[in-house]
C-alpha cells in the first residue's frame, strides 16, 4: 500500500515537463510524417523517442533533482494501472476499427474517419493519469476535440489533426521545462 506522501512525490517527479516535450514533439512529428505520406516512419517515432526519455532524465532532470527511488508498492500500483490502461486502449482501438469497418461496408460518409487517429491519440494521452499528471487529461480532451472538430470541418488529412493535437502538448512541456530549469538550477559537485 502506498502512502499519500509517496503518491504525491511520485506525481511531482513528473512535473519537470520532459515527458510533455517528448509526447508533444512525437505527436507533431507523426503528424508531419502523415502529411508527407510516410505513415510507416510516423509509426517508428515512439520507438525512436523512447530512449530519449531516459537520456533526458539523466542529463536534464537528475542533475537538478536526484533520481527518485520508489518502493515495491508504488511500482506494483503503477504496473497495475498501466495494465488497465493498455486494456482500455486496446478496447478503444478495436471499437474505433469496428466503426471504420462499419462505415466502409455500409457506404456511409467517412468524414469522421479522419478524426480516428486524433481520437486514439487522445485516449492514449489519458494514460498520463497513471503518473498523476492531470494535465494529460486536458491534452487528451484537446486531441479528441481537435479530431472531432477537424472531422466535422472536413479536414481530409489526419496529419493536420495530429500536428494540432501535438503542438499544445509540446508548448506546455517547454513551458514546464523552462520553469523547472529556472526553479531548480543544476547541482554541481562544488555545491554539495
C-alpha positions in Angstrom: 0.0 0.0 0.0 1.4 3.4 -0.9 1.1 6.4 1.4 -0.4 9.7 0.3 3.1 11.2 0.6 4.6 8.6 -1.7 1.9 9.2 -4.3 2.4 13.0 -4.1 6.2 12.6 -4.5 5.7 10.2 -7.4 3.3 12.7 -9.1 5.7 15.6 -8.6 8.6 13.6 -10.0 7.0 14.1 -13.5 6.3 17.8 -13.2 9.5 18.8 -15.0 7.9 18.8 -18.4 10.3 16.5 -20.1 7.6 13.8 -20.8 5.3 16.5 -22.2 8.0 17.7 -24.6 8.7 14.2 -25.9 5.0 13.4 -26.3 4.2 16.7 -28.0 7.3 16.5 -30.2 6.4 12.9 -31.1 2.8 13.7 -32.0 3.8 16.7 -34.1 6.5 14.6 -35.9 4.0 11.7 -36.5 1.5 14.3 -38.0 4.2 15.7 -40.2 5.1 12.2 -41.5 1.4 11.6 -42.3 1.3 14.9 -44.2 4.2 13.7 -46.5 2.6 10.2 -46.8 5.2 8.5 -44.7 2.9 6.9 -42.2 5.3 4.0 -41.6 8.0 6.4 -40.5 5.5 8.0 -38.2 4.8 4.7 -36.6 8.6 4.4 -35.7 8.6 7.8 -33.9 7.6 6.4 -30.4 10.3 3.7 -30.6 12.9 6.2 -31.6 11.9 8.8 -29.0 11.6 6.2 -26.1 15.4 6.1 -25.4 15.4 9.9 -25.2 13.2 9.7 -22.1 16.0 8.1 -20.1 18.7 10.3 -21.7 16.7 13.4 -20.9 16.0 12.3 -17.3 19.7 11.6 -16.7 21.0 14.8 -18.4 18.3 17.4 -17.7 16.4 16.4 -14.7 18.6 14.3 -12.4 21.4 16.9 -12.2 18.8 19.3 -10.8 17.0 16.8 -8.6 18.1 13.4 -7.5 16.7 10.4 -9.2 13.7 9.3 -7.2 13.5 5.7 -6.0 10.1 4.4 -5.1 9.4 1.1 -3.4 7.7 -2.1 -4.5 4.1 -0.9 -3.6 4.3 2.1 -5.9 5.9 0.1 -8.6 3.2 -2.5 -8.3 0.5 0.2 -8.3 1.9 1.8 -11.5 2.2 -1.6 -13.2 -1.5 -2.4 -12.4 -2.6 1.0 -13.6 -0.6 0.6 -16.8 -2.1 -2.8 -17.5 -5.5 -1.4 -17.1 -4.8 1.5 -19.5 -3.3 -0.9 -22.1 -6.5 -3.0 -21.9 -8.7 0.2 -22.1 -6.7 1.5 -25.1 -6.9 -1.9 -26.9 -10.7 -1.8 -26.3 -11.0 1.7 -27.6 -8.8 0.9 -30.6 -10.8 -2.1 -31.5 -14.1 -0.2 -31.2 -12.8 2.5 -33.5 -11.6 0.0 -36.0 -15.0 -1.6 -35.9 -16.5 1.8 -36.5 -14.3 2.4 -39.6 -15.1 -1.1 -40.9 -18.8 -0.4 -40.4 -18.6 2.9 -42.3 -16.8 1.3 -45.2 -19.1 -1.7 -45.5 -22.3 0.4 -45.3 -21.0 3.1 -47.6 -21.8 5.8 -45.0 -19.9 9.1 -45.0 -16.4 8.7 -43.6 -15.9 12.4 -42.7 -15.3 11.4 -39.1 -13.0 8.6 -40.0 -10.2 11.2 -40.5 -10.7 12.0 -36.8 -9.9 8.5 -35.6 -6.1 8.9 -35.3 -6.5 12.0 -33.2 -9.2 10.3 -31.0 -6.9 7.3 -30.5 -4.1 9.7 -29.5 -6.5 11.5 -27.1 -7.4 8.3 -25.3 -3.8 7.4 -25.2 -2.9 10.7 -23.6 -5.3 9.9 -20.7 -2.8 7.3 -19.6 -0.7 10.2 -18.3 -3.1 9.9 -15.3 -1.1 6.8 -14.3 1.7 9.1 -13.1 -0.8 11.5 -11.6 -0.2 14.2 -14.3 -3.7 15.6 -14.5 -2.7 17.9 -17.4 -2.7 14.8 -19.6 -6.5 14.7 -19.2 -6.6 18.2 -20.7 -4.2 17.1 -23.5 -6.4 14.1 -24.2 -9.6 16.1 -24.4 -7.9 18.6 -26.7 -6.8 15.9 -29.0 -10.2 14.3 -29.1 -11.8 17.7 -29.6 -9.4 18.5 -32.4 -10.2 15.2 -34.1 -13.9 15.7 -33.9 -13.9 19.4 -34.9 -11.5 18.6 -37.8 -13.7 15.7 -39.0 -16.8 17.8 -38.9 -15.0 20.7 -40.6 -14.0 18.5 -43.5 -10.3 18.2 -42.8 -9.1 15.5 -45.2 -5.7 14.7 -43.8 -5.3 13.2 -40.3 -1.8 14.5 -40.2 -3.0 18.1 -39.6 -5.1 16.9 -36.7 -2.2 15.1 -35.1 0.0 18.2 -35.5 -2.7 20.3 -33.9 -3.0 17.8 -31.1 0.7 17.7 -30.5 1.6 21.4 -30.5 -0.2 22.3 -27.3 1.4 19.4 -25.5 4.8 20.5 -26.8 4.4 24.1 -25.9 3.1 23.2 -22.4 6.0 20.9 -21.9 8.5 23.5 -23.0 7.0 26.0 -20.5 7.2 23.4 -17.7 10.8 22.5 -18.6 11.9 26.2 -18.7 10.2 26.7 -15.3 11.8 23.6 -14.0 15.3 24.9 -15.1 14.6 28.2 -13.5 13.4 26.8 -10.2 16.0 24.0 -9.9 19.5 25.1 -11.1 21.9 22.3 -11.8 23.7 21.0 -8.7 27.4 20.7 -9.1 29.9 18.8 -7.0 31.2 22.1 -5.6 27.7 22.9 -4.3 27.5 19.7 -2.3 
